[in-house]
């Protein structure tokens, strides 16, 4: 027999058993239909289904609160479990990768309200544009 056949017929080692268990666990963590888990029901509007003017107004008001040092109090831990399955950002923000201020703080928005594309040099390429494909 060849060496490949001998390796395939070798008894299970602890390493092979652990690798198989880890692969099975990883495969079971992937949802069967990820689109259905992240999408709201078809008869409901998504929470981010607002007009672009309304989103811009919301960002401008949040930035005014930030500049005035009067942000709204937010509980960032509230809704964490719901954000695991879906997030509904109202805007995509392009910023430099070494930005020192969080966009959620700068625009006084909650977690998941903004989609951040962080690139060195603040330029948008095909990869960044594809990452910010929001419905």
LUMPA-463520 format. One record per residue (C-alpha): residue number from 0; x, y, z. Coordinates in steps of 0.05 Angstrom, whole numbers, plus 5000, padded with zeros to 4 digits. Layout:
BEGIN
<r><k>NUM</k><xx>X</xx><yy>Y</yy><zz>Z</zz></r>
...
// end
This chain:
BEGIN
<r><k>0</k><xx>5000</xx><yy>5000</yy><zz>5000</zz></r>
<r><k>1</k><xx>5021</xx><yy>5072</yy><zz>4989</zz></r>
<r><k>2</k><xx>5034</xx><yy>5121</yy><zz>5045</zz></r>
<r><k>3</k><xx>4969</xx><yy>5159</yy><zz>5031</zz></r>
<r><k>4</k><xx>4927</xx><yy>5096</yy><zz>5040</zz></r>
<r><k>5</k><xx>4963</xx><yy>5079</yy><zz>5105</zz></r>
<r><k>6</k><xx>4949</xx><yy>5149</yy><zz>5131</zz></r>
<r><k>7</k><xx>4876</xx><yy>5145</yy><zz>5112</zz></r>
<r><k>8</k><xx>4867</xx><yy>5078</yy><zz>5146</zz></r>
<r><k>9</k><xx>4904</xx><yy>5097</yy><zz>5209</zz></r>
<r><k>10</k><xx>4864</xx><yy>5093</yy><zz>5273</zz></r>
<r><k>11</k><xx>4835</xx><yy>5157</yy><zz>5300</zz></r>
<r><k>12</k><xx>4884</xx><yy>5197</yy><zz>5341</zz></r>
<r><k>13</k><xx>4864</xx><yy>5248</yy><zz>5393</zz></r>
<r><k>14</k><xx>4885</xx><yy>5303</yy><zz>5345</zz></r>
<r><k>15</k><xx>4840</xx><yy>5277</yy><zz>5289</zz></r>
<r><k>16</k><xx>4782</xx><yy>5268</yy><zz>5336</zz></r>
<r><k>17</k><xx>4789</xx><yy>5340</yy><zz>5362</zz></r>
<r><k>18</k><xx>4795</xx><yy>5367</yy><zz>5291</zz></r>
<r><k>19</k><xx>4732</xx><yy>5329</yy><zz>5270</zz></r>
<r><k>20</k><xx>4694</xx><yy>5355</yy><zz>5331</zz></r>
<r><k>21</k><xx>4717</xx><yy>5427</yy><zz>5318</zz></r>
<r><k>22</k><xx>4696</xx><yy>5422</yy><zz>5245</zz></r>
<r><k>23</k><xx>4628</xx><yy>5394</yy><zz>5264</zz></r>
<r><k>24</k><xx>4618</xx><yy>5449</yy><zz>5315</zz></r>
<r><k>25</k><xx>4638</xx><yy>5503</yy><zz>5265</zz></r>
<r><k>26</k><xx>4591</xx><yy>5474</yy><zz>5212</zz></r>
<r><k>27</k><xx>4533</xx><yy>5472</yy><zz>5261</zz></r>
<r><k>28</k><xx>4542</xx><yy>5545</yy><zz>5279</zz></r>
<r><k>29</k><xx>4529</xx><yy>5568</yy><zz>5207</zz></r>
<r><k>30</k><xx>4455</xx><yy>5582</yy><zz>5196</zz></r>
<r><k>31</k><xx>4424</xx><yy>5544</yy><zz>5138</zz></r>
<r><k>32</k><xx>4391</xx><yy>5605</yy><zz>5108</zz></r>
<r><k>33</k><xx>4429</xx><yy>5668</yy><zz>5131</zz></r>
<r><k>34</k><xx>4386</xx><yy>5714</yy><zz>5088</zz></r>
<r><k>35</k><xx>4322</xx><yy>5695</yy><zz>5123</zz></r>
<r><k>36</k><xx>4352</xx><yy>5705</yy><zz>5192</zz></r>
<r><k>37</k><xx>4377</xx><yy>5776</yy><zz>5177</zz></r>
<r><k>38</k><xx>4319</xx><yy>5801</yy><zz>5136</zz></r>
<r><k>39</k><xx>4256</xx><yy>5829</yy><zz>5167</zz></r>
<r><k>40</k><xx>4189</xx><yy>5799</yy><zz>5147</zz></r>
<r><k>41</k><xx>4171</xx><yy>5819</yy><zz>5076</zz></r>
<r><k>42</k><xx>4108</xx><yy>5856</yy><zz>5097</zz></r>
<r><k>43</k><xx>4147</xx><yy>5898</yy><zz>5147</zz></r>
<r><k>44</k><xx>4192</xx><yy>5957</yy><zz>5128</zz></r>
<r><k>45</k><xx>4263</xx><yy>5951</yy><zz>5153</zz></r>
<r><k>46</k><xx>4280</xx><yy>5997</yy><zz>5212</zz></r>
<r><k>47</k><xx>4328</xx><yy>6035</yy><zz>5167</zz></r>
<r><k>48</k><xx>4276</xx><yy>6048</yy><zz>5112</zz></r>
<r><k>49</k><xx>4279</xx><yy>6123</yy><zz>5118</zz></r>
<r><k>50</k><xx>4288</xx><yy>6176</yy><zz>5066</zz></r>
<r><k>51</k><xx>4360</xx><yy>6199</yy><zz>5052</zz></r>
<r><k>52</k><xx>4342</xx><yy>6269</yy><zz>5074</zz></r>
<r><k>53</k><xx>4316</xx><yy>6242</yy><zz>5141</zz></r>
<r><k>54</k><xx>4381</xx><yy>6202</yy><zz>5151</zz></r>
<r><k>55</k><xx>4423</xx><yy>6264</yy><zz>5136</zz></r>
<r><k>56</k><xx>4381</xx><yy>6306</yy><zz>5183</zz></r>
<r><k>57</k><xx>4390</xx><yy>6254</yy><zz>5238</zz></r>
<r><k>58</k><xx>4466</xx><yy>6254</yy><zz>5227</zz></r>
<r><k>59</k><xx>4469</xx><yy>6330</yy><zz>5228</zz></r>
<r><k>60</k><xx>4429</xx><yy>6335</yy><zz>5292</zz></r>
<r><k>61</k><xx>4472</xx><yy>6282</yy><zz>5325</zz></r>
<r><k>62</k><xx>4535</xx><yy>6319</yy><zz>5304</zz></r>
<r><k>63</k><xx>4507</xx><yy>6384</yy><zz>5333</zz></r>
<r><k>64</k><xx>4495</xx><yy>6347</yy><zz>5399</zz></r>
<r><k>65</k><xx>4567</xx><yy>6320</yy><zz>5397</zz></r>
<r><k>66</k><xx>4596</xx><yy>6389</yy><zz>5382</zz></r>
<r><k>67</k><xx>4555</xx><yy>6419</yy><zz>5439</zz></r>
<r><k>68</k><xx>4579</xx><yy>6363</yy><zz>5486</zz></r>
<r><k>69</k><xx>4507</xx><yy>6344</yy><zz>5499</zz></r>
<r><k>70</k><xx>4499</xx><yy>6273</yy><zz>5472</zz></r>
<r><k>71</k><xx>4437</xx><yy>6232</yy><zz>5485</zz></r>
<r><k>72</k><xx>4448</xx><yy>6179</yy><zz>5538</zz></r>
<r><k>73</k><xx>4450</xx><yy>6110</yy><zz>5506</zz></r>
<r><k>74</k><xx>4454</xx><yy>6041</yy><zz>5536</zz></r>
<r><k>75</k><xx>4502</xx><yy>6007</yy><zz>5488</zz></r>
<r><k>76</k><xx>4490</xx><yy>5939</yy><zz>5519</zz></r>
<r><k>77</k><xx>4415</xx><yy>5942</yy><zz>5506</zz></r>
<r><k>78</k><xx>4396</xx><yy>5906</yy><zz>5442</zz></r>
<r><k>79</k><xx>4462</xx><yy>5870</yy><zz>5436</zz></r>
<r><k>80</k><xx>4429</xx><yy>5803</yy><zz>5427</zz></r>
<r><k>81</k><xx>4384</xx><yy>5830</yy><zz>5372</zz></r>
<r><k>82</k><xx>4444</xx><yy>5860</yy><zz>5335</zz></r>
<r><k>83</k><xx>4475</xx><yy>5791</yy><zz>5330</zz></r>
<r><k>84</k><xx>4424</xx><yy>5769</yy><zz>5279</zz></r>
<r><k>85</k><xx>4414</xx><yy>5835</yy><zz>5241</zz></r>
<r><k>86</k><xx>4435</xx><yy>5907</yy><zz>5240</zz></r>
<r><k>87</k><xx>4401</xx><yy>5963</yy><zz>5202</zz></r>
<r><k>88</k><xx>4448</xx><yy>6021</yy><zz>5190</zz></r>
<r><k>89</k><xx>4420</xx><yy>6086</yy><zz>5164</zz></r>
<r><k>90</k><xx>4484</xx><yy>6110</yy><zz>5131</zz></r>
<r><k>91</k><xx>4552</xx><yy>6086</yy><zz>5108</zz></r>
<r><k>92</k><xx>4610</xx><yy>6129</yy><zz>5133</zz></r>
<r><k>93</k><xx>4677</xx><yy>6130</yy><zz>5097</zz></r>
<r><k>94</k><xx>4734</xx><yy>6148</yy><zz>5144</zz></r>
<r><k>95</k><xx>4808</xx><yy>6140</yy><zz>5149</zz></r>
<r><k>96</k><xx>4833</xx><yy>6077</yy><zz>5181</zz></r>
<r><k>97</k><xx>4871</xx><yy>6116</yy><zz>5235</zz></r>
<r><k>98</k><xx>4810</xx><yy>6157</yy><zz>5254</zz></r>
<r><k>99</k><xx>4811</xx><yy>6171</yy><zz>5328</zz></r>
<r><k>100</k><xx>4737</xx><yy>6186</yy><zz>5340</zz></r>
<r><k>101</k><xx>4683</xx><yy>6133</yy><zz>5334</zz></r>
<r><k>102</k><xx>4630</xx><yy>6150</yy><zz>5283</zz></r>
<r><k>103</k><xx>4575</xx><yy>6130</yy><zz>5332</zz></r>
<r><k>104</k><xx>4602</xx><yy>6183</yy><zz>5381</zz></r>
<r><k>105</k><xx>4614</xx><yy>6236</yy><zz>5327</zz></r>
<r><k>106</k><xx>4543</xx><yy>6231</yy><zz>5300</zz></r>
<r><k>107</k><xx>4511</xx><yy>6211</yy><zz>5368</zz></r>
<r><k>108</k><xx>4482</xx><yy>6146</yy><zz>5341</zz></r>
<r><k>109</k><xx>4473</xx><yy>6078</yy><zz>5373</zz></r>
<r><k>110</k><xx>4512</xx><yy>6015</yy><zz>5356</zz></r>
<r><k>111</k><xx>4491</xx><yy>5986</yy><zz>5289</zz></r>
<r><k>112</k><xx>4462</xx><yy>6052</yy><zz>5265</zz></r>
<r><k>113</k><xx>4522</xx><yy>6068</yy><zz>5221</zz></r>
<r><k>114</k><xx>4563</xx><yy>6025</yy><zz>5174</zz></r>
<r><k>115</k><xx>4636</xx><yy>6045</yy><zz>5176</zz></r>
<r><k>116</k><xx>4684</xx><yy>6035</yy><zz>5118</zz></r>
<r><k>117</k><xx>4754</xx><yy>6050</yy><zz>5144</zz></r>
<r><k>118</k><xx>4808</xx><yy>6057</yy><zz>5091</zz></r>
<r><k>119</k><xx>4877</xx><yy>6088</yy><zz>5093</zz></r>
<r><k>120</k><xx>4874</xx><yy>6154</yy><zz>5057</zz></r>
<r><k>121</k><xx>4798</xx><yy>6161</yy><zz>5056</zz></r>
<r><k>122</k><xx>4790</xx><yy>6136</yy><zz>4985</zz></r>
<r><k>123</k><xx>4736</xx><yy>6089</yy><zz>4962</zz></r>
<r><k>124</k><xx>4755</xx><yy>6029</yy><zz>4920</zz></r>
<r><k>125</k><xx>4714</xx><yy>5970</yy><zz>4894</zz></r>
<r><k>126</k><xx>4725</xx><yy>5930</yy><zz>4959</zz></r>
<r><k>127</k><xx>4700</xx><yy>5986</yy><zz>5004</zz></r>
<r><k>128</k><xx>4641</xx><yy>6000</yy><zz>4958</zz></r>
<r><k>129</k><xx>4622</xx><yy>5926</yy><zz>4959</zz></r>
<r><k>130</k><xx>4628</xx><yy>5924</yy><zz>5035</zz></r>
<r><k>131</k><xx>4580</xx><yy>5982</yy><zz>5043</zz></r>
<r><k>132</k><xx>4525</xx><yy>5952</yy><zz>4998</zz></r>
<r><k>133</k><xx>4465</xx><yy>5970</yy><zz>5041</zz></r>
<r><k>134</k><xx>4394</xx><yy>5954</yy><zz>5023</zz></r>
// end
